[in-house]
Amino acid sequence: MKSSRFFIRTFQLALMGGGAIFFISLLLRIGSGSSEAAPAYQSAQAIRGSLERTVSSTGTLAAVETVEVGTEVSGTIEKVLVDFNDSVRQGEVLAGLRQDLFVATVKEGKAGVARARAELELAERELVRFETLFKAGYISEQEFLPARLKVAQSRATLVTAEAALQRAETNLENTVIRSPIDGTIIQRSVDAGQTVAASLNTPTLFLIARDLSRMRIEAKVDETDIGFIRQGQSVRFTVQSYPDRDFSGTVRQVRLQPEVLQNVVTYTVIVDALNEEGLLMPGMTATVDFVIERIEDALLVPSAALRFSPPANGEENAPRMGRAIASTRGDRLYRLDEGGRLYPVAVTTGISDGRMTVVSGEEIHEGMRIVTGLSRPRESAPSGTSLFRAMQPGRPGR
């Protein structure tokens, strides 16, 4: 009797233990299935704002007009009167060459002119005397002709001497190097005592920028984007010295001459920019954005929302959602209801800057939560956490 009761009690305990194990396994499966049926989504709000489409490029800042000042005569620099960043006026003396040799050449030229004039005066008097004898019949025409030729030669010699004197005086004036324009010295390449030689390639002694309150950018634009650039277009650019500040400009010229480097074709675009504060300097590298199109007060959503495609493998709401999607046309977004289910929203897209896109449509409004993607998978949680998630209703992504 006792033995039969023992076997009955043992059988009951086995049944209870097996039932508990089956129940726990069932809950774990339900929890796992619930987490798959209600995945977590990333979302963002549709907002109103302005959006612009741009073409980006880089370029170098330079003064609108620069003049290279050289020397027309060779010699030794005796004095330099200006330095970097000095403001100069037109005609102001910048530097001077030693003048002793040039002064001597001028004196030699003056002496040559005086000698030529004396020879001309003597020839003219001889001509008068021979002319009187010729008219009186004392000499023949053949004897009178050399006197006339002597006067012509003396006049030519005088002209040559005067030209040599003028050249010597001009060279003497050129030993004083003056500024051809009003501007600012941005480069000085000589010092006192240095010898300069004027030849086919005139040496550059100074580089003068006419007006640094106006600058230009020589931007290189790729051939794939040059079709969007036009004269008068608005430009926004930054420089590395002031990364948090935007400067503005205007396209002045699109040069037709292409430049090919490593099979990449680019075109030079000239951009005018104001520099009233003097922050921009020649030679700075500018990051340029050409504004192709701009829209104000538009409804904007992240571009990632238009690329999002909901997964349909094993989800509880996939068949219902699939039928709804099949009835829509064109671009679409997805929103979440309170139960965590996806619903498509038909929209019409506009311009995009790559991060945000302009959209419109009857089903979308400002503030609507739009799905942008799936949340990143989390690390595996304990079984207790899985049971808790399985019992929670699906919630829309935030």
Buried (B, 14 or more C-beta within 10 A) or exposed (E): EEEEEEEEEEEEEEEEEEEEEEEEEEBBEBBBEBBEBBBBBBBBEBBEEEBBBBBEBEBBBBBBEBBBBBBEBBBEBBEBEBEEEBEBEEEEEBBBBBBEBBEEBBEEBBEBBEEBBEBBEEBBEBBEEBBEBBEEEEBEEEEBEEBBEBBEEBBEBBEEBBEBBEEBBEBBEBBEBBBBBBBBBBBBBBEEEEEBEBEEEBBBBBBBBBBBEBBBBBBBBEEEBBEBBEEEBBBBBBBEEEEEEEBEBBBBEBEEEEEEEEEEEBBBBBBBBEBEEEEBBBEBBBBBBBBBEEBEEBBBBBBBBBEBEBEEEEBBBBEEBEEBBEEEEEBBBBBBEEEBBBBBBBBEBBBBBEEBBBBEBEBBEEEBBBBBBBEEEEEEEEEEEBBEBBEEEBEBBE
